[in-house]
Amino acid sequence: MDIVDKSILLALDRNCRLSYQSLAESMGITATAIRKRFDRLTETGVIDEFTVVLKPAMIGTEELISLVCTDGSENENEFTEMIGSHLNVAQVGQIVTATGRLYFVYCEYVGAEGLQQLGTFFRKQNSVTNIELHTVLVSRGKEFKIKKAHLQVLRYLLEDARMPVNLISERVGFTARRVSRAIKEMQDSEAFWFTARWNLSLGNSSEFYLKIVYDEQISTKDGVDEWLRETYPLEYWYSYNSAIEPMVFAKFVTKHFREAEQISNLVKNAPFAKCVDVLLSYPVRKFPRLGRIRIEELISDNLGSS
Protein backbone atom coordinates (compact mmCIF):
# COMPACT_ATOMS: atom_id res chain seq x y z
CA MET A 1 0.00 0.00 0.00
CA ASP A 2 1.05 3.58 -0.58
CA ILE A 3 -0.08 6.91 0.84
CA VAL A 4 -3.09 7.06 -1.50
CA ASP A 5 -4.33 3.63 -0.39
CA LYS A 6 -3.88 4.73 3.22
CA SER A 7 -5.82 7.96 2.60
CA ILE A 8 -8.66 6.00 0.98
CA LEU A 9 -8.90 3.59 3.92
CA LEU A 10 -8.82 6.35 6.54
CA ALA A 11 -11.49 8.31 4.67
CA LEU A 12 -13.72 5.22 4.42
CA ASP A 13 -13.14 4.55 8.11
CA ARG A 14 -14.69 7.94 8.89
CA ASN A 15 -17.49 7.63 6.31
CA CYS A 16 -17.70 4.55 4.11
CA ARG A 17 -20.50 6.07 1.99
CA LEU A 18 -18.19 8.62 0.38
CA SER A 19 -18.46 8.47 -3.40
CA TYR A 20 -15.53 7.77 -5.68
CA GLN A 21 -15.82 11.34 -6.94
CA SER A 22 -15.66 12.80 -3.42
CA LEU A 23 -12.60 10.71 -2.63
CA ALA A 24 -11.00 11.70 -5.93
CA GLU A 25 -11.54 15.41 -5.33
CA SER A 26 -10.04 15.25 -1.85
CA MET A 27 -6.94 13.38 -3.09
CA GLY A 28 -6.35 15.10 -6.40
CA ILE A 29 -6.65 12.02 -8.63
CA THR A 30 -9.37 10.70 -10.92
CA ALA A 31 -12.46 8.82 -9.80
CA THR A 32 -11.40 5.97 -12.10
CA ALA A 33 -8.07 5.68 -10.28
CA ILE A 34 -9.91 5.66 -6.95
CA ARG A 35 -12.25 2.92 -8.20
CA LYS A 36 -9.33 0.72 -9.30
CA ARG A 37 -7.61 1.06 -5.93
CA PHE A 38 -10.91 0.53 -4.13
CA ASP A 39 -11.52 -2.70 -6.05
CA ARG A 40 -7.99 -3.96 -5.38
CA LEU A 41 -8.27 -3.27 -1.65
CA THR A 42 -11.55 -5.18 -1.58
CA GLU A 43 -10.36 -8.12 -3.71
CA THR A 44 -7.22 -8.64 -1.60
CA GLY A 45 -9.28 -8.66 1.59
CA VAL A 46 -7.71 -5.50 3.02
CA ILE A 47 -11.24 -4.08 3.09
CA ASP A 48 -13.29 -6.74 4.83
CA GLU A 49 -16.74 -5.14 4.93
CA PHE A 50 -18.72 -1.92 5.07
CA THR A 51 -20.89 -1.72 8.13
CA VAL A 52 -22.86 0.50 10.49
CA VAL A 53 -22.46 0.44 14.27
CA LEU A 54 -23.87 2.49 17.11
CA LYS A 55 -21.37 4.76 18.83
CA PRO A 56 -20.64 4.37 22.57
CA ALA A 57 -23.05 7.13 23.65
CA MET A 58 -25.93 5.06 22.25
CA ILE A 59 -25.11 1.84 24.10
CA GLY A 60 -23.11 3.02 27.12
CA THR A 61 -19.92 1.17 26.24
CA GLU A 62 -16.25 1.73 26.97
CA GLU A 63 -13.50 0.16 24.88
CA LEU A 64 -10.62 -1.96 26.07
CA ILE A 65 -7.37 -3.52 24.92
CA SER A 66 -6.47 -6.74 26.67
CA LEU A 67 -3.09 -8.42 26.32
CA VAL A 68 -3.71 -12.10 27.08
CA CYS A 69 -0.63 -14.24 27.79
CA THR A 70 -0.77 -18.04 27.61
CA ASP A 71 1.65 -20.89 28.22
CA GLY A 72 1.35 -21.94 24.56
CA SER A 73 -0.46 -25.21 25.25
CA GLU A 74 -3.66 -24.11 23.50
CA ASN A 75 -4.58 -24.53 19.84
CA GLU A 76 -4.31 -20.92 18.67
CA ASN A 77 -7.15 -21.11 16.14
CA GLU A 78 -9.53 -22.70 18.63
CA PHE A 79 -8.45 -20.23 21.33
CA THR A 80 -9.02 -17.27 19.00
CA GLU A 81 -12.50 -18.56 18.09
CA MET A 82 -13.36 -19.17 21.73
CA ILE A 83 -12.21 -15.70 22.82
CA GLY A 84 -14.01 -14.15 19.84
CA SER A 85 -17.25 -15.92 20.75
CA HIS A 86 -17.60 -13.57 23.73
CA LEU A 87 -20.22 -10.92 22.93
CA ASN A 88 -17.91 -8.08 23.98
CA VAL A 89 -14.87 -9.10 21.90
CA ALA A 90 -14.50 -7.34 18.56
CA GLN A 91 -11.01 -8.36 17.43
CA VAL A 92 -8.36 -10.95 18.30
CA GLY A 93 -4.81 -10.96 16.99
CA GLN A 94 -1.81 -13.08 17.94
CA ILE A 95 1.45 -11.36 18.80
CA VAL A 96 4.90 -12.84 18.13
CA THR A 97 6.59 -13.92 21.39
CA ALA A 98 9.68 -15.89 22.38
CA THR A 99 7.81 -18.18 24.79
CA GLY A 100 4.12 -19.06 25.16
CA ARG A 101 1.68 -16.96 23.17
CA LEU A 102 0.32 -13.43 23.45
CA TYR A 103 -3.04 -12.24 22.11
CA PHE A 104 -4.02 -8.64 21.41
CA VAL A 105 -7.77 -8.46 22.10
CA TYR A 106 -9.99 -5.45 21.40
CA CYS A 107 -13.16 -5.42 23.52
CA GLU A 108 -16.20 -3.35 24.47
CA TYR A 109 -17.84 -3.37 27.89
CA VAL A 110 -20.51 -1.59 29.91
CA GLY A 111 -19.62 -0.34 33.39
CA ALA A 112 -17.23 -1.63 36.04
CA GLU A 113 -19.12 -4.92 36.24
CA GLY A 114 -18.67 -5.50 32.53
CA LEU A 115 -14.94 -4.86 32.87
CA GLN A 116 -14.72 -7.32 35.76
CA GLN A 117 -16.61 -9.97 33.81
CA LEU A 118 -14.22 -9.67 30.85
CA GLY A 119 -11.20 -10.01 33.12
CA THR A 120 -12.70 -13.08 34.76
CA PHE A 121 -13.53 -14.59 31.36
CA PHE A 122 -9.92 -14.29 30.18
CA ARG A 123 -8.38 -15.55 33.44
CA LYS A 124 -10.62 -18.63 33.50
CA GLN A 125 -9.17 -20.04 30.28
CA ASN A 126 -6.91 -23.01 31.07
CA SER A 127 -3.79 -21.86 29.23
CA VAL A 128 -3.90 -18.19 30.33
CA THR A 129 -1.01 -17.14 32.58
CA ASN A 130 -1.45 -13.36 32.75
CA ILE A 131 -3.58 -10.53 31.38
CA GLU A 132 -3.26 -6.76 31.04
CA LEU A 133 -6.42 -4.64 30.76
CA HIS A 134 -6.20 -1.13 29.30
CA THR A 135 -9.35 0.95 28.89
CA VAL A 136 -8.79 3.26 25.90
CA LEU A 137 -10.17 6.66 24.98
CA VAL A 138 -12.78 6.75 22.20
CA SER A 139 -15.04 9.27 20.50
CA ARG A 140 -18.35 8.71 22.25
CA GLY A 141 -20.68 10.39 19.76
CA LYS A 142 -24.16 11.57 20.75
CA GLU A 143 -27.54 10.09 21.64
CA PHE A 144 -30.26 9.96 18.99
CA LYS A 145 -33.84 8.72 18.87
CA ILE A 146 -34.01 5.98 16.24
CA LYS A 147 -37.33 5.87 14.41
CA LYS A 148 -38.93 3.01 12.53
CA ALA A 149 -37.99 4.54 9.17
CA HIS A 150 -34.32 4.55 10.23
CA LEU A 151 -34.52 0.89 11.20
CA GLN A 152 -36.12 -0.02 7.87
CA VAL A 153 -33.20 1.60 6.05
CA LEU A 154 -30.64 0.15 8.48
CA ARG A 155 -31.87 -3.37 7.72
CA TYR A 156 -30.29 -3.04 4.26
CA LEU A 157 -27.31 -0.94 5.31
CA LEU A 158 -26.27 -3.82 7.57
CA GLU A 159 -25.94 -5.96 4.44
CA ASP A 160 -23.73 -3.33 2.83
CA ALA A 161 -23.28 0.15 4.30
CA ARG A 162 -22.42 1.45 0.81
CA MET A 163 -25.63 0.12 -0.73
CA PRO A 164 -26.94 2.70 -3.24
CA VAL A 165 -29.97 4.77 -2.26
CA ASN A 166 -31.99 3.61 -5.27
CA LEU A 167 -31.50 -0.06 -4.34
CA ILE A 168 -32.53 0.55 -0.73
CA SER A 169 -35.54 2.49 -2.04
CA GLU A 170 -36.66 -0.47 -4.17
CA ARG A 171 -36.31 -2.93 -1.31
CA VAL A 172 -37.90 -0.92 1.48
CA GLY A 173 -40.63 0.72 -0.58
CA PHE A 174 -39.62 4.31 0.22
CA THR A 175 -38.90 7.06 -2.25
CA ALA A 176 -35.22 7.68 -2.90
CA ARG A 177 -35.64 11.09 -1.30
CA ARG A 178 -36.98 9.55 1.91
CA VAL A 179 -34.12 7.03 2.05
CA SER A 180 -31.56 9.80 1.50
CA ARG A 181 -33.15 11.85 4.27
CA ALA A 182 -33.06 8.94 6.72
CA ILE A 183 -29.39 8.24 5.96
CA LYS A 184 -28.49 11.93 6.29
CA GLU A 185 -30.30 12.17 9.64
CA MET A 186 -28.33 9.21 10.95
CA GLN A 187 -25.01 10.52 9.67
CA ASP A 188 -25.63 14.02 11.02
CA SER A 189 -26.69 12.65 14.41
CA GLU A 190 -23.15 11.50 15.34
CA ALA A 191 -24.80 8.44 16.88
CA PHE A 192 -23.74 6.03 14.10
CA TRP A 193 -20.45 5.01 12.61
CA PHE A 194 -20.68 4.27 8.87
CA THR A 195 -17.33 2.59 8.42
CA ALA A 196 -15.10 0.14 6.59
CA ARG A 197 -13.50 -2.71 8.53
CA TRP A 198 -10.02 -3.55 7.31
CA ASN A 199 -7.33 -6.15 7.78
CA LEU A 200 -4.09 -4.27 7.19
CA SER A 201 -1.92 -7.37 7.52
CA LEU A 202 -3.22 -8.58 4.16
CA GLY A 203 -2.22 -7.14 0.80
CA ASN A 204 1.51 -8.04 1.18
CA SER A 205 1.92 -5.87 4.29
CA SER A 206 2.99 -6.49 7.87
CA GLU A 207 1.50 -4.77 10.90
CA PHE A 208 2.75 -4.24 14.40
CA TYR A 209 2.09 -2.12 17.46
CA LEU A 210 4.48 -0.09 19.56
CA LYS A 211 3.43 -0.02 23.19
CA ILE A 212 4.77 3.39 24.17
CA VAL A 213 4.90 4.70 27.73
CA TYR A 214 5.54 8.45 27.47
CA ASP A 215 6.75 11.11 29.89
CA GLU A 216 3.80 13.35 30.81
CA GLN A 217 6.24 16.10 31.79
CA ILE A 218 7.40 16.28 28.19
CA SER A 219 4.42 15.38 26.00
CA THR A 220 0.75 14.41 25.79
CA LYS A 221 -1.03 11.69 23.86
CA ASP A 222 -1.77 14.25 21.13
CA GLY A 223 1.87 15.30 21.08
CA VAL A 224 3.00 11.69 20.68
CA ASP A 225 0.47 11.19 17.88
CA GLU A 226 1.63 14.34 16.08
CA TRP A 227 5.30 13.28 16.33
CA LEU A 228 4.54 9.81 14.97
CA ARG A 229 2.50 11.23 12.07
CA GLU A 230 5.23 13.67 11.10
CA THR A 231 8.00 11.07 11.42
CA TYR A 232 6.17 8.17 9.77
CA PRO A 233 3.49 9.62 7.44
CA LEU A 234 3.02 6.30 5.61
CA GLU A 235 3.84 3.64 8.20
CA TYR A 236 2.00 5.06 11.24
CA TRP A 237 -1.79 4.74 11.18
CA TYR A 238 -3.34 5.54 14.55
CA SER A 239 -3.04 4.94 18.30
CA TYR A 240 -5.19 3.45 21.01
CA ASN A 241 -4.71 5.79 23.97
CA SER A 242 -4.91 4.47 27.53
CA ALA A 243 -7.53 6.24 29.64
CA ILE A 244 -5.57 5.57 32.83
CA GLU A 245 -1.83 5.56 32.11
CA PRO A 246 0.47 7.69 29.91
CA MET A 247 0.53 4.90 27.35
CA VAL A 248 -0.38 4.48 23.70
CA PHE A 249 -0.59 1.45 21.44
CA ALA A 250 0.61 2.86 18.11
CA LYS A 251 -0.26 0.87 14.99
CA PHE A 252 2.18 0.64 12.09
CA VAL A 253 1.96 -1.05 8.69
CA THR A 254 5.19 -1.79 6.79
CA LYS A 255 6.44 -3.96 3.95
CA HIS A 256 8.38 -6.24 6.27
CA PHE A 257 8.65 -7.02 9.98
CA ARG A 258 12.35 -6.04 9.85
CA GLU A 259 11.30 -2.40 9.74
CA ALA A 260 9.72 -2.74 13.19
CA GLU A 261 13.15 -2.79 14.86
CA GLN A 262 14.32 0.28 12.95
CA ILE A 263 11.17 2.22 13.81
CA SER A 264 11.14 1.16 17.46
CA ASN A 265 14.80 2.16 17.91
CA LEU A 266 14.06 5.65 16.62
CA VAL A 267 10.94 6.00 18.78
CA LYS A 268 12.93 4.88 21.84
CA ASN A 269 15.20 7.89 21.28
CA ALA A 270 12.29 10.36 21.06
CA PRO A 271 12.35 12.86 23.94
CA PHE A 272 8.96 11.74 25.26
CA ALA A 273 9.65 7.97 25.28
CA LYS A 274 10.14 6.23 28.63
CA CYS A 275 9.54 2.65 27.47
CA VAL A 276 8.82 1.15 24.04
CA ASP A 277 7.84 -2.47 23.40
CA VAL A 278 7.32 -4.01 19.94
CA LEU A 279 4.22 -6.16 19.42
CA LEU A 280 4.54 -7.97 16.07
CA SER A 281 1.12 -9.10 14.91
CA TYR A 282 -0.17 -12.03 12.88
CA PRO A 283 -3.33 -11.47 10.78
CA VAL A 284 -6.22 -10.63 13.10
CA ARG A 285 -9.70 -12.12 13.34
CA LYS A 286 -12.59 -9.68 13.56
CA PHE A 287 -15.95 -10.37 15.17
CA PRO A 288 -19.27 -8.46 15.16
CA ARG A 289 -19.14 -5.16 17.04
CA LEU A 290 -21.55 -4.68 19.93
CA GLY A 291 -22.86 -1.55 18.21
CA ARG A 292 -23.90 -3.65 15.21
CA ILE A 293 -25.45 -6.38 17.35
CA ARG A 294 -27.60 -3.76 19.10
CA ILE A 295 -28.88 -2.48 15.73
CA GLU A 296 -29.78 -6.04 14.73
CA GLU A 297 -31.68 -6.46 18.01
CA LEU A 298 -33.58 -3.19 17.47
CA ILE A 299 -34.56 -4.27 13.97
CA SER A 300 -35.70 -7.70 15.21
CA ASP A 301 -37.69 -6.21 18.13
CA ASN A 302 -39.38 -3.50 16.07
CA LEU A 303 -39.62 -4.90 12.54
CA GLY A 304 -39.50 -8.65 13.08
CA SER A 305 -37.95 -10.95 10.49
CA SER A 306 -40.00 -9.73 7.52
VEXKOLMAR-956193 format. One line per field, with one value per residue (C-alpha): residue in three letters; chain; residue number from 1; x, y, z. Coordinates in Angstrom, 2 decimals, m for minus. Each point is the difference from the previous one (the first is absolute). Example, Ala and Ser with C-alpha at 12.3 -4.5 7.8 and 13.67 -1.06 7.14 Angstrom:
// residues 2
drenmi	ALA,SER
volum	A,A
miza	1,2
xx	12.30,1.37
yy	m4.50,3.44
zz	7.80,m0.66
***
This chain:
// residues 306
drenmi	MET,ASP,ILE,VAL,ASP,LYS,SER,ILE,LEU,LEU,ALA,LEU,ASP,ARG,ASN,CYS,ARG,LEU,SER,TYR,GLN,SER,LEU,ALA,GLU,SER,MET,GLY,ILE,THR,ALA,THR,ALA,ILE,ARG,LYS,ARG,PHE,ASP,ARG,LEU,THR,GLU,THR,GLY,VAL,ILE,ASP,GLU,PHE,THR,VAL,VAL,LEU,LYS,PRO,ALA,MET,ILE,GLY,THR,GLU,GLU,LEU,ILE,SER,LEU,VAL,CYS,THR,ASP,GLY,SER,GLU,ASN,GLU,ASN,GLU,PHE,THR,GLU,MET,ILE,GLY,SER,HIS,LEU,ASN,VAL,ALA,GLN,VAL,GLY,GLN,ILE,VAL,THR,ALA,THR,GLY,ARG,LEU,TYR,PHE,VAL,TYR,CYS,GLU,TYR,VAL,GLY,ALA,GLU,GLY,LEU,GLN,GLN,LEU,GLY,THR,PHE,PHE,ARG,LYS,GLN,ASN,SER,VAL,THR,ASN,ILE,GLU,LEU,HIS,THR,VAL,LEU,VAL,SER,ARG,GLY,LYS,GLU,PHE,LYS,ILE,LYS,LYS,ALA,HIS,LEU,GLN,VAL,LEU,ARG,TYR,LEU,LEU,GLU,ASP,ALA,ARG,MET,PRO,VAL,ASN,LEU,ILE,SER,GLU,ARG,VAL,GLY,PHE,THR,ALA,ARG,ARG,VAL,SER,ARG,ALA,ILE,LYS,GLU,MET,GLN,ASP,SER,GLU,ALA,PHE,TRP,PHE,THR,ALA,ARG,TRP,ASN,LEU,SER,LEU,GLY,ASN,SER,SER,GLU,PHE,TYR,LEU,LYS,ILE,VAL,TYR,ASP,GLU,GLN,ILE,SER,THR,LYS,ASP,GLY,VAL,ASP,GLU,TRP,LEU,ARG,GLU,THR,TYR,PRO,LEU,GLU,TYR,TRP,TYR,SER,TYR,ASN,SER,ALA,ILE,GLU,PRO,MET,VAL,PHE,ALA,LYS,PHE,VAL,THR,LYS,HIS,PHE,ARG,GLU,ALA,GLU,GLN,ILE,SER,ASN,LEU,VAL,LYS,ASN,ALA,PRO,PHE,ALA,LYS,CYS,VAL,ASP,VAL,LEU,LEU,SER,TYR,PRO,VAL,ARG,LYS,PHE,PRO,ARG,LEU,GLY,ARG,ILE,ARG,ILE,GLU,GLU,LEU,ILE,SER,ASP,ASN,LEU,GLY,SER,SER
volum	A,A,A,A,A,A,A,A,A,A,A,A,A,A,A,A,A,A,A,A,A,A,A,A,A,A,A,A,A,A,A,A,A,A,A,A,A,A,A,A,A,A,A,A,A,A,A,A,A,A,A,A,A,A,A,A,A,A,A,A,A,A,A,A,A,A,A,A,A,A,A,A,A,A,A,A,A,A,A,A,A,A,A,A,A,A,A,A,A,A,A,A,A,A,A,A,A,A,A,A,A,A,A,A,A,A,A,A,A,A,A,A,A,A,A,A,A,A,A,A,A,A,A,A,A,A,A,A,A,A,A,A,A,A,A,A,A,A,A,A,A,A,A,A,A,A,A,A,A,A,A,A,A,A,A,A,A,A,A,A,A,A,A,A,A,A,A,A,A,A,A,A,A,A,A,A,A,A,A,A,A,A,A,A,A,A,A,A,A,A,A,A,A,A,A,A,A,A,A,A,A,A,A,A,A,A,A,A,A,A,A,A,A,A,A,A,A,A,A,A,A,A,A,A,A,A,A,A,A,A,A,A,A,A,A,A,A,A,A,A,A,A,A,A,A,A,A,A,A,A,A,A,A,A,A,A,A,A,A,A,A,A,A,A,A,A,A,A,A,A,A,A,A,A,A,A,A,A,A,A,A,A,A,A,A,A,A,A,A,A,A,A,A,A,A,A,A,A,A,A,A,A,A,A,A,A
miza	1,2,3,4,5,6,7,8,9,10,11,12,13,14,15,16,17,18,19,20,21,22,23,24,25,26,27,28,29,30,31,32,33,34,35,36,37,38,39,40,41,42,43,44,45,46,47,48,49,50,51,52,53,54,55,56,57,58,59,60,61,62,63,64,65,66,67,68,69,70,71,72,73,74,75,76,77,78,79,80,81,82,83,84,85,86,87,88,89,90,91,92,93,94,95,96,97,98,99,100,101,102,103,104,105,106,107,108,109,110,111,112,113,114,115,116,117,118,119,120,121,122,123,124,125,126,127,128,129,130,131,132,133,134,135,136,137,138,139,140,141,142,143,144,145,146,147,148,149,150,151,152,153,154,155,156,157,158,159,160,161,162,163,164,165,166,167,168,169,170,171,172,173,174,175,176,177,178,179,180,181,182,183,184,185,186,187,188,189,190,191,192,193,194,195,196,197,198,199,200,201,202,203,204,205,206,207,208,209,210,211,212,213,214,215,216,217,218,219,220,221,222,223,224,225,226,227,228,229,230,231,232,233,234,235,236,237,238,239,240,241,242,243,244,245,246,247,248,249,250,251,252,253,254,255,256,257,258,259,260,261,262,263,264,265,266,267,268,269,270,271,272,273,274,275,276,277,278,279,280,281,282,283,284,285,286,287,288,289,290,291,292,293,294,295,296,297,298,299,300,301,302,303,304,305,306
xx	0.00,1.05,m1.13,m3.01,m1.24,0.45,m1.94,m2.84,m0.24,0.08,m2.67,m2.23,0.58,m1.55,m2.80,m0.21,m2.80,2.31,m0.27,2.93,m0.29,0.16,3.06,1.60,m0.54,1.50,3.10,0.59,m0.30,m2.72,m3.09,1.06,3.33,m1.84,m2.34,2.92,1.72,m3.30,m0.61,3.53,m0.28,m3.28,1.19,3.14,m2.06,1.57,m3.53,m2.05,m3.45,m1.98,m2.17,m1.97,0.40,m1.41,2.50,0.73,m2.41,m2.88,0.82,2.00,3.19,3.67,2.75,2.88,3.25,0.90,3.38,m0.62,3.08,m0.14,2.42,m0.30,m1.81,m3.20,m0.92,0.27,m2.84,m2.38,1.08,m0.57,m3.48,m0.86,1.15,m1.80,m3.24,m0.35,m2.62,2.31,3.04,0.37,3.49,2.65,3.55,3.00,3.26,3.45,1.69,3.09,m1.87,m3.69,m2.44,m1.36,m3.36,m0.98,m3.75,m2.22,m3.17,m3.04,m1.64,m2.67,0.89,2.39,m1.89,0.45,3.73,0.22,m1.89,2.39,3.02,m1.50,m0.83,3.61,1.54,m2.24,1.45,2.26,3.12,m0.11,2.89,m0.44,m2.13,0.32,m3.16,0.22,m3.15,0.56,m1.38,m2.61,m2.26,m3.31,m2.33,m3.48,m3.38,m2.72,m3.58,m0.17,m3.32,m1.60,0.94,3.67,m0.20,m1.60,2.92,2.56,m1.23,1.58,2.98,1.04,0.33,2.21,0.45,0.86,m3.21,m1.31,m3.03,m2.02,0.49,m1.03,m3.01,m1.12,0.35,m1.59,m2.73,1.01,0.72,3.68,m0.42,m1.34,2.86,2.56,m1.59,0.09,3.67,0.90,m1.81,1.97,3.32,m0.62,m1.06,3.54,m1.65,1.06,3.29,m0.23,3.35,2.23,1.60,3.48,2.69,3.24,2.17,m1.30,1.00,3.73,0.41,1.07,m1.49,1.25,m0.66,2.39,m1.05,1.34,0.13,0.64,1.21,m2.95,2.44,1.16,m2.98,m3.67,m1.78,m0.74,3.64,1.13,m2.53,1.16,3.67,m0.76,m2.04,2.73,2.77,m1.83,m2.68,m0.47,0.82,m1.84,m3.79,m1.55,0.30,m2.15,0.48,m0.20,m2.62,1.96,3.74,2.30,0.06,m0.91,m0.21,1.20,m0.87,2.44,m0.22,3.23,1.25,1.94,0.27,3.70,m1.05,m1.58,3.43,1.17,m3.15,m0.03,3.66,m0.74,m3.12,1.99,2.27,m2.91,0.06,m3.39,0.69,0.49,m0.60,m0.72,m0.98,m0.52,m3.10,0.32,m3.42,m1.29,m3.16,m2.89,m3.48,m2.89,m3.36,m3.32,0.13,m2.41,m1.31,m1.04,m1.55,m2.15,m1.28,m0.90,m1.90,m1.90,m0.98,m1.14,m1.99,m1.69,m0.24,0.12,1.55,m2.05
yy	0.00,3.58,3.33,0.15,m3.43,1.10,3.23,m1.96,m2.41,2.76,1.96,m3.09,m0.67,3.39,m0.31,m3.08,1.52,2.55,m0.15,m0.70,3.57,1.46,m2.09,0.99,3.71,m0.16,m1.87,1.72,m3.08,m1.32,m1.88,m2.85,m0.29,m0.02,m2.74,m2.20,0.34,m0.53,m3.23,m1.26,0.69,m1.91,m2.94,m0.52,m0.02,3.16,1.42,m2.66,1.60,3.22,0.20,2.22,m0.06,2.05,2.27,m0.39,2.76,m2.07,m3.22,1.18,m1.85,0.56,m1.57,m2.12,m1.56,m3.22,m1.68,m3.68,m2.14,m3.80,m2.85,m1.05,m3.27,1.10,m0.42,3.61,m0.19,m1.59,2.47,2.96,m1.29,m0.61,3.47,1.55,m1.77,2.35,2.65,2.84,m1.02,1.76,m1.02,m2.59,m0.01,m2.12,1.72,m1.48,m1.08,m1.97,m2.29,m0.88,2.10,3.53,1.19,3.60,0.18,3.01,0.03,2.07,m0.02,1.78,1.25,m1.29,m3.29,m0.58,0.64,m2.46,m2.65,0.30,m0.34,m3.07,m1.51,0.30,m1.26,m3.08,m1.41,m2.97,1.15,3.67,1.05,3.78,2.83,3.77,2.12,3.51,2.08,2.31,3.40,0.09,2.52,m0.56,1.68,1.18,m1.48,m0.13,m1.24,m2.74,m0.11,m2.86,1.53,0.01,m3.66,m0.91,1.62,m1.45,m3.52,0.33,2.10,m2.88,m2.14,2.63,3.48,1.30,m1.33,2.58,2.07,m1.16,m3.67,0.61,1.94,m2.96,m2.46,2.01,1.64,3.59,2.75,0.62,3.41,m1.54,m2.52,2.77,2.05,m2.91,m0.70,3.69,0.24,m2.96,1.31,3.50,m1.37,m1.15,m3.06,m2.41,m1.02,m0.74,m1.68,m2.45,m2.85,m0.84,m2.60,1.88,m3.10,m1.21,1.44,m0.90,2.17,m0.62,1.72,0.53,2.12,2.03,0.07,3.41,1.31,3.75,2.66,2.24,2.75,0.18,m0.90,m0.97,m2.72,2.56,1.05,m3.61,m0.50,3.15,m1.06,m3.47,1.42,2.44,m2.60,m2.90,1.45,m3.32,m2.66,1.42,m0.32,0.80,m0.60,m1.49,2.34,m1.32,1.77,m0.67,m0.01,2.13,m2.79,m0.42,m3.03,1.41,m1.99,m0.23,m1.69,m0.74,m2.17,m2.28,m0.78,0.98,3.64,m0.34,m0.05,3.07,1.94,m1.06,1.00,3.49,0.35,m1.12,3.01,2.47,2.50,m1.12,m3.77,m1.74,m3.58,m1.50,m3.62,m1.54,m2.15,m1.81,m1.13,m2.93,0.56,0.84,m1.49,2.44,m0.69,1.91,3.30,0.48,3.13,m2.10,m2.73,2.62,1.28,m3.56,m0.42,3.27,m1.08,m3.43,1.49,2.71,m1.40,m3.75,m2.30,1.22
zz	0.00,m0.58,1.42,m2.34,1.11,3.61,m0.62,m1.62,2.94,2.62,m1.87,m0.25,3.69,0.78,m2.58,m2.20,m2.12,m1.61,m3.78,m2.28,m1.26,3.52,0.79,m3.30,0.60,3.48,m1.24,m3.31,m2.23,m2.29,1.12,m2.30,1.82,3.33,m1.25,m1.10,3.37,1.80,m1.92,0.67,3.73,0.07,m2.13,2.11,3.19,1.43,0.07,1.74,0.10,0.14,3.06,2.36,3.78,2.84,1.72,3.74,1.08,m1.40,1.85,3.02,m0.88,0.73,m2.09,1.19,m1.15,1.75,m0.35,0.76,0.71,m0.18,0.61,m3.66,0.69,m1.75,m3.66,m1.17,m2.53,2.49,2.70,m2.33,m0.91,3.64,1.09,m2.98,0.91,2.98,m0.80,1.05,m2.08,m3.34,m1.13,0.87,m1.31,0.95,0.86,m0.67,3.26,0.99,2.41,0.37,m1.99,0.28,m1.34,m0.70,0.69,m0.70,2.12,0.95,3.42,2.02,3.48,2.65,0.20,m3.71,0.34,2.89,m1.95,m2.96,2.27,1.64,m3.40,m1.18,3.26,0.06,m3.22,0.79,m1.84,1.10,2.25,0.17,m1.37,m0.34,m0.28,m1.46,m0.41,m2.99,m0.92,m2.78,m1.70,1.75,m2.49,0.99,0.89,m2.65,m0.12,m2.63,m1.83,m1.88,m3.36,1.06,0.97,m3.33,m1.82,2.43,m0.76,m3.46,1.05,2.26,m3.13,m1.61,1.47,m3.49,m1.54,m2.51,0.98,m3.01,0.93,3.61,m1.31,m2.13,2.86,2.79,m2.06,0.80,m2.47,m0.65,1.60,3.21,0.14,m0.55,2.77,2.45,m0.76,0.33,3.35,1.31,m1.28,1.35,3.39,0.93,1.54,m2.78,m1.49,m3.74,m0.45,m1.83,1.94,m1.22,0.47,m0.59,0.33,m3.36,m3.36,0.38,3.11,3.58,3.03,3.50,3.06,2.10,3.63,0.98,3.56,m0.26,2.42,0.92,0.98,m3.60,m2.19,m0.21,m1.93,m2.73,m0.05,m0.40,m2.80,m1.80,0.25,m1.36,m2.90,m0.97,0.32,m1.65,m2.33,m1.83,2.59,3.04,m0.06,3.37,3.75,2.71,2.96,3.56,2.11,3.19,m0.72,m2.20,m2.56,m3.65,m2.26,m3.33,m3.12,m2.90,m3.40,m1.90,m2.84,2.32,3.71,m0.13,m0.11,3.45,1.67,m1.91,0.86,3.65,0.45,m1.29,2.16,3.06,m0.56,m0.22,2.88,1.32,0.02,3.35,m1.16,m3.43,m0.64,m3.46,m0.52,m3.35,m1.16,m2.03,m2.10,2.32,0.24,0.22,1.61,m0.01,1.88,2.89,m1.72,m3.00,2.14,1.75,m3.37,m1.00,3.28,m0.54,m3.50,1.24,2.92,m2.06,m3.53,0.54,m2.59,m2.97
***
